[in-house]
Every structure is written in C-alpha cells, then in structure tokens.
Amino acid sequence: MKFAVRSRPAPTLPGVHGPARPHRRTTSLLGRLQPGDVVVLDHLDMDRGTAQALIDAGVAAVVNASPMISGRYPNLGPELLVQAGVTVVDSAGIEVFDRVKDGTEVRIDAGVVHAGATLVATAREVTADVVRREMGQARSGLTAQLESFTHNTTEFLRREQDLLLHGHGIPETATEIAGRPVVVVVRSHGWEDELRGIRAFVREQRPVLIGVDRGADALVEAGHRPDVVVLTSGGDDLPSAAVLRKARDVVVLVEQGSPRSAIEHLERMSIRPLRFETTATTEDAALLLASTHDAALIVGVGLHATLAEFLDRRRTGLASTFLTRLKVGPDLVDAAALPRLYDGAVRPRHLLGALLAGVIAVGAAISVTPVGQQWVDELAPGISSTTTDLIDDVRGILP
C-alpha cells in the first residue's frame, strides 16, 4: 500500500514581492500601474508630485536606477514614499533595465533585487534615517542651486519677454474668461482635498475650469467639465481623448517654430487645438492664459505654493514658475486658503434668520415701552389660555 507523500510548501522568502514594471520615463509608467507593482525607473531627485502618483497607484516598492536625493536641492519625493510605507531602493544602476523585464516577479530585501534565484541589482535601501540625513545635506548646499536658478531666470526672461510683459503669443479662446473667476487644476499632491474644499465656490460662482494635462481628468473625476485644457505637445501626461472632446478649448504648448505635425495627433481625434508657442511649463502657461485674458480671480488647485515645493521640481521649470508668479501677482489665490476667505453666497435660510432676529429685537424694544406693556397685558391672558388648551389636548392624546 502506497501512501501519498505531502510536499512541503516552499518557504516564503523575506522582502517585498511583486511584478516588475520597468521604464526609464516615469510618466510613461503612471497610466498602467496596478496595486502591488514594483516600479523600476530612472528618476534623479524624485519630486513630490511623482511620488504621490506612485502612492495613489498603490505600488509596493520603487527601484530607482539613479539616486533619490542627489544633494542639489531638498526634493520631497523620497520622504513622501517612505512615510507612506513604500519600500524604496536607489542607485541600482542603469543595467537593471536589461535584467528585469515587464511582469517579471521580483523580490527586494535589504536593498538587493532578485528575479527568481537571480540577483539582478545591489542597490541602497532608502530609509527614513537616510532621507533625513541627505535632506539636511541638500539644504546646506542650496546656495549653489539658487545661483544656477538666477542664471536660468535671466535666460527665460530674455526668451519670453514678449509673453511675460505683453502677452504676445497667447491664443484667443472661445471660452469667455474676462471678468470671471478661473480655477486652474493640476493633478499634483493634495489636489483632491483642495478641489473638494472649494466645491461651494465652484457651485456658486461658476468659474472657468482649466485642466492642466491630467488635471483635466481630475476635474471630470470630481464631477466637473473642463472648459479649457492646457497640455504639452507630445507629452506622456495627456488626458484621455474623451475628456479632451468635452473641453471647449484645447491649448497645446509647442516649441517656437515647431511644424504643424506637432499637433496632428490631436487633429486626428477630431480636436481643433490652439497653438501656444512657449517654453513655460503647462501650469504656468495656464496661469498666463487666465491672467492675460483678464480673469477676475485665479484659484490654483495642486500648484506649487511653498518654497520647498517650488524648489522640488525640474531645474528647467524654476524660472518659468518664478516669473509667472510675479506676473500673475495678487490675482492668484491658493485653493487651500480659499475656504478661509470665502464663506459662500447668502442663502434663504440666512435671510430668514436675520429677519427673525430683527423681529425679536423689535418686539423686545417695544415691550419695554408703555404701549408695549399695554399690549403684553392684553395678549398675556390669550396666550396663557391657548397654551393651557394645547397642554390639555396633548395630555388627552397621550395614554
């Protein structure tokens, strides 16, 4: 008689497991990530917006071929990932893309990346202590970064002086903007809470809604229809075709002198885009568009507001944002601050409450006059009798 031999299950190896999703361009990964994926990318100085997008996608781990923090400036992405509990390793080397294929099951343990029994990369584990130490070093070396920023600002102003000073090159939109409030939405860190916080403002003031790249998708997800979409020609962060067709105006940023082929892919989708030749970032172009067309107020959702967030972006975008904020000036309000400034429109219940308070105040004032005392004396017996009858009726109803 033969007995069945029970095989022992293979022991679970330590570390984080998941299917690999490799790509050198981070933006190309974001649209196809699934919860539990292990992202393999090449992103020097990961910014906060990218980190938040990875967290929202539910990734289990991030393998970076480049350093997460180079020390050029204190970027916020690594800290956000570590705080969210995502396993992070960096400096894995560019060779990792040759050794890991899409969908390969990988395991990360103490900075070592395995594909099955094969060791594919020895990286550095990025912990909270590592982030704290390197962020401190990056802050101390910020002076050199600011000197470079000054030079880039001068160059940007030289290239874009007609745009910044006179609004030359900004397209005319079918959407009427002059005299109306405008909400510019960027799908960045905290956009959901900020957009939720200004629901009353959007409902009551009916502002022009401008979606920047996938910020247009964010508007649709929140139940709104974008009036204007601003995007970069050939960018990877484009909204869906269905969302683009909902917008009345689609503004496409192209480099100066770009051929018509730069926007042909949109025309093939039955979209008639407006060309905007500039080297400004898409969010800055959206702000300049609203400001030049005389918006009454510009509310920014998901924009970079603090100094740390301002520095936490690609070096090419610093000058654009700095000069755009100077141009827009007091017309720009951060969405996070708007609920503290805007209480909403006057509603019927507010008027009723004010009317009732006024009647009570007038009645109290009259009651202390001789005529008022006479009225009170005349009405008191009737009120007392009515109250007594009401109490008796209630007692008769109760068991």
LINPEPE-V950777 format. One record per residue. N is the residue number from 1. OMEGA is omega in degrees with one decimal (none if undefined). NEAR is the number of other ideal C-beta (glycine too) atoms within 10 Angstrom. D_LAST is the distance of its C-alpha to the last C-alpha in Angstrom with 2 decimals. Layout:
# LINPEPE-V950777
n->{N;N}
omega->{OMEGA;OMEGA}
near->{NEAR;NEAR}
d_last->{D_LAST;D_LAST}
This chain:
# LINPEPE-V950777
n->{1;2;3;4;5;6;7;8;9;10;11;12;13;14;15;16;17;18;19;20;21;22;23;24;25;26;27;28;29;30;31;32;33;34;35;36;37;38;39;40;41;42;43;44;45;46;47;48;49;50;51;52;53;54;55;56;57;58;59;60;61;62;63;64;65;66;67;68;69;70;71;72;73;74;75;76;77;78;79;80;81;82;83;84;85;86;87;88;89;90;91;92;93;94;95;96;97;98;99;100;101;102;103;104;105;106;107;108;109;110;111;112;113;114;115;116;117;118;119;120;121;122;123;124;125;126;127;128;129;130;131;132;133;134;135;136;137;138;139;140;141;142;143;144;145;146;147;148;149;150;151;152;153;154;155;156;157;158;159;160;161;162;163;164;165;166;167;168;169;170;171;172;173;174;175;176;177;178;179;180;181;182;183;184;185;186;187;188;189;190;191;192;193;194;195;196;197;198;199;200;201;202;203;204;205;206;207;208;209;210;211;212;213;214;215;216;217;218;219;220;221;222;223;224;225;226;227;228;229;230;231;232;233;234;235;236;237;238;239;240;241;242;243;244;245;246;247;248;249;250;251;252;253;254;255;256;257;258;259;260;261;262;263;264;265;266;267;268;269;270;271;272;273;274;275;276;277;278;279;280;281;282;283;284;285;286;287;288;289;290;291;292;293;294;295;296;297;298;299;300;301;302;303;304;305;306;307;308;309;310;311;312;313;314;315;316;317;318;319;320;321;322;323;324;325;326;327;328;329;330;331;332;333;334;335;336;337;338;339;340;341;342;343;344;345;346;347;348;349;350;351;352;353;354;355;356;357;358;359;360;361;362;363;364;365;366;367;368;369;370;371;372;373;374;375;376;377;378;379;380;381;382;383;384;385;386;387;388;389;390;391;392;393;394;395;396;397;398;399}
omega->{-179.3;177.1;178.1;179.1;179.6;179.1;178.8;177.5;178.9;-179.5;177.9;-179.1;-177.9;176.4;-179.8;-178.4;175.5;177.7;-177.8;174.4;-176.2;171.5;-177.4;177.9;-174.5;-176.6;178.8;-179.3;-165.0;-175.8;-175.1;-179.4;176.6;176.9;179.6;179.4;172.2;-175.6;175.2;-173.6;177.6;-171.7;178.1;177.5;-177.0;-178.0;-176.2;-178.8;178.6;178.8;179.7;177.6;177.5;177.9;179.4;178.6;177.5;-178.8;180.0;-176.7;177.1;174.7;-176.9;177.6;-179.7;177.0;175.4;-179.9;-178.4;-177.4;179.8;178.6;-176.9;178.6;-168.5;-175.2;-178.0;180.0;-179.9;179.1;-178.4;178.8;179.6;178.6;178.0;175.7;-175.7;171.4;-179.1;-178.5;-179.1;-179.8;-176.6;-178.9;-177.6;-179.6;177.3;-173.5;-178.4;178.9;-178.2;179.4;178.5;177.6;-178.3;178.6;179.7;-180.0;177.4;177.3;-179.7;-177.5;179.8;168.5;-170.6;178.5;-176.1;174.2;-175.5;179.9;171.5;-174.4;178.1;177.4;-178.9;-179.5;178.4;178.5;178.2;179.9;-178.3;-178.1;-175.1;175.2;176.4;178.1;-179.7;179.2;-179.7;-179.7;-175.1;-177.4;180.0;179.0;179.9;176.4;177.1;178.6;178.9;178.8;-178.8;178.8;178.1;-179.7;179.9;178.7;178.4;-178.4;-169.4;-176.0;179.0;177.8;-175.0;-174.5;-173.3;179.9;-179.7;176.8;179.3;-174.7;173.8;-177.8;174.0;177.5;178.6;-176.9;-173.9;177.1;-178.6;172.3;-177.9;173.9;178.8;-174.0;173.9;-179.3;-177.4;-176.9;174.7;-175.4;-177.1;179.5;-178.9;-179.9;177.4;-178.0;-179.4;-179.4;-179.4;179.0;-179.7;-178.0;-173.1;-176.1;178.8;-178.1;170.0;-177.8;-179.9;176.9;179.9;-176.8;-178.0;169.7;174.4;174.5;179.5;178.0;-179.7;178.3;180.0;176.9;-179.7;175.7;-179.5;175.0;-178.2;173.5;176.9;-177.2;179.9;178.4;178.4;-179.9;179.6;-174.0;-174.8;172.4;-178.6;-179.9;179.7;179.2;179.0;-179.5;178.2;-174.8;177.0;179.6;173.3;-178.1;-176.3;177.2;177.4;176.2;-178.2;-180.0;-179.5;179.4;-179.5;-178.4;-178.9;-178.6;-177.0;-178.6;176.2;178.3;177.5;176.6;-179.7;176.8;179.3;-174.2;174.2;-179.9;176.0;-177.1;-178.7;173.8;176.5;175.4;-177.2;-179.4;177.3;176.8;178.2;177.9;179.4;177.4;-179.5;-177.8;-178.2;178.5;170.2;173.4;180.0;-178.5;177.6;178.0;-178.1;176.9;178.8;179.0;176.3;-172.1;-176.0;179.6;-179.7;178.6;179.5;179.7;-176.1;177.2;-177.4;-175.5;-178.3;-177.1;-176.6;-177.0;179.3;-177.9;-178.7;-177.1;177.2;178.5;176.0;-179.9;-176.2;173.3;-172.6;179.5;-175.5;176.9;177.5;-177.1;179.8;-179.0;-174.0;179.6;178.1;-178.2;-174.2;-179.2;-179.4;-179.8;178.1;-177.7;-179.5;-179.5;176.3;178.9;179.3;178.0;178.9;178.9;179.6;178.2;178.7;179.2;179.4;-179.5;178.9;178.9;178.8;-179.8;-179.5;-174.2;-179.0;177.0;177.7;178.8;179.3;178.3;179.1;178.2;179.9;-179.6;-179.2;-176.3;-173.8;-179.9;-179.7;179.6;-179.5;-179.9;179.9;180.0;-179.9;178.8;-179.8;179.0;179.1;178.8;179.9;178.7;179.4;179.8;-177.3;179.5;none}
near->{2;4;5;5;5;6;6;5;6;6;6;8;10;10;16;16;17;19;14;22;22;22;17;14;11;20;17;12;23;19;13;11;16;11;9;14;21;25;24;29;24;18;23;15;22;28;24;22;22;23;27;21;23;27;18;14;18;12;23;18;24;28;26;26;21;17;17;26;24;13;18;16;23;23;26;24;27;28;21;21;26;20;12;14;8;20;21;27;25;22;15;26;15;10;11;22;17;10;19;22;11;11;11;17;12;28;19;25;15;10;20;16;26;17;17;10;6;11;11;23;23;13;21;15;14;26;14;11;9;17;22;11;12;20;19;10;11;19;13;10;13;15;7;11;16;11;10;13;18;11;10;17;16;11;11;22;15;8;15;22;12;10;23;20;10;10;14;12;15;20;15;9;19;10;17;11;24;9;9;18;19;26;29;28;30;25;25;23;24;16;22;15;12;24;23;12;17;20;13;14;21;18;10;13;17;10;22;25;23;32;32;33;25;27;28;29;21;24;29;17;13;16;9;18;13;28;23;26;30;31;26;18;19;14;13;15;19;21;24;13;12;10;21;21;11;17;23;14;21;24;22;25;24;18;12;10;6;15;8;9;8;17;20;11;14;18;11;9;12;9;16;10;22;17;16;23;17;21;18;23;25;24;25;27;24;31;28;25;26;31;20;19;21;11;25;15;18;24;27;27;31;26;26;25;16;10;9;15;17;16;22;21;21;10;14;11;20;23;24;24;20;18;20;23;17;10;18;18;8;7;17;21;17;15;24;17;14;19;16;8;8;16;9;12;11;10;10;7;8;12;10;10;11;11;10;10;10;10;10;10;10;10;12;10;10;13;12;9;10;7;9;14;12;10;14;14;9;9;10;10;9;9;10;10;10;10;10;10;10;10;10;10;10;9;8;7;7;6;2}
d_last->{81.98;80.96;77.86;76.10;76.69;73.59;74.54;73.09;71.23;73.16;72.00;70.07;72.37;71.11;70.36;68.57;69.09;68.73;70.61;73.05;72.87;76.18;77.24;79.30;77.33;73.82;72.42;73.60;71.45;68.10;67.23;67.70;66.27;63.67;61.55;63.73;67.03;69.87;71.35;75.11;76.27;78.86;77.11;78.79;76.43;73.17;70.98;67.26;66.44;68.20;66.62;63.13;63.94;65.05;61.88;59.72;61.70;60.83;64.42;65.05;68.33;70.89;74.64;76.64;80.39;80.75;79.53;75.94;77.07;80.68;80.58;81.34;77.95;74.56;72.85;69.16;68.87;69.77;67.33;64.47;65.38;65.69;62.36;60.72;62.19;64.80;68.04;70.89;74.64;77.39;81.18;81.36;84.36;84.91;86.19;82.66;82.34;85.29;83.84;80.21;79.35;76.11;73.67;75.64;73.47;74.27;73.38;73.51;73.94;75.12;76.66;78.53;77.80;78.44;78.52;78.44;81.19;83.01;82.86;82.72;82.30;82.27;80.16;78.58;74.98;73.21;70.81;68.82;71.72;74.24;72.23;71.84;75.56;76.86;74.51;75.88;79.42;78.61;77.28;80.48;82.58;80.73;83.58;85.79;82.98;82.44;86.18;86.06;83.01;84.99;87.79;85.46;83.77;87.15;88.07;84.80;85.19;88.74;87.66;84.56;85.49;85.34;81.84;80.50;82.25;82.29;79.88;82.73;81.97;78.21;77.36;75.66;72.27;70.64;67.39;67.18;66.84;68.14;65.52;62.71;61.15;62.24;60.67;63.28;61.92;63.97;62.66;63.26;61.46;57.92;57.94;54.52;52.71;54.74;54.07;50.35;50.36;51.79;49.55;48.18;51.76;52.93;50.03;50.38;54.15;55.35;58.43;61.43;60.86;64.04;64.13;67.02;68.26;65.29;63.10;62.83;61.22;58.84;57.74;57.10;55.15;52.92;52.25;54.89;58.07;61.21;63.24;66.34;67.54;70.36;72.18;75.52;78.02;78.56;75.87;73.91;70.59;70.14;66.83;66.36;68.06;64.75;63.62;67.00;66.69;63.35;65.00;66.72;69.47;70.99;73.36;75.79;77.72;81.33;84.37;86.82;89.24;87.23;88.15;85.86;85.36;82.96;80.23;81.28;78.70;75.96;77.72;77.81;73.99;74.09;73.31;75.41;75.46;76.66;79.39;79.12;82.27;81.49;81.61;78.31;75.38;72.83;70.09;72.61;73.80;70.23;69.89;73.26;72.34;69.20;71.02;74.08;71.99;70.38;66.85;64.65;63.23;63.72;60.98;62.31;60.20;61.86;64.96;67.00;65.97;67.01;70.60;70.13;68.74;71.48;74.16;72.45;73.98;77.32;80.15;80.93;77.52;77.58;79.84;77.97;74.62;76.08;77.86;75.02;72.60;75.17;75.46;71.74;71.13;68.08;66.77;65.48;62.08;60.92;57.64;56.37;56.67;55.27;51.52;52.41;54.23;52.10;48.46;48.08;48.01;45.74;42.57;40.31;37.58;40.27;41.22;37.64;37.18;40.47;39.62;36.28;38.08;40.74;38.37;36.69;40.17;41.42;38.42;38.92;42.62;42.17;39.66;42.40;44.85;45.23;44.07;41.07;40.15;40.36;38.05;35.49;35.72;35.27;32.33;30.42;29.00;27.84;26.19;24.49;23.24;22.00;20.20;18.55;17.47;16.07;13.99;12.72;11.93;9.96;7.89;7.53;6.50;3.85;0.00}
